[in-house]
Amino acid sequence: MTECPGQSSLMTPLDPAIRVVEEVEVATARLDDLVSDVRAYSMLVLDIQGFELQALRGAPRLLEQARMVVLEVNYKRRYQGC
């Protein structure tokens, strides 16, 4: 967790202005495993603080069905590993 909850991420921040105040273990799951009927979804929106690529890799069935994908993109690396 960071001082500003909107900047918390599964990734380690590179920007010293993003100050981590607590580490919390969280469970993760593939999007395709969470959604039983991918036909019910035509739009996928992800804003998950640097973890978008990993989420997309876990959603091949959803991506085949999606007509639109909306992602937050930063032009400056903000987190390690992304």
Buried (B, 14 or more C-beta within 10 A) or exposed (E): EBEEEEBBBBBEBBEEEBEEEEEEEEEEEBBBEEBEEBEEBEEBEBEBBBBBEBBBEBBEBBBEBBEEBEEEEEEEEBBEEB
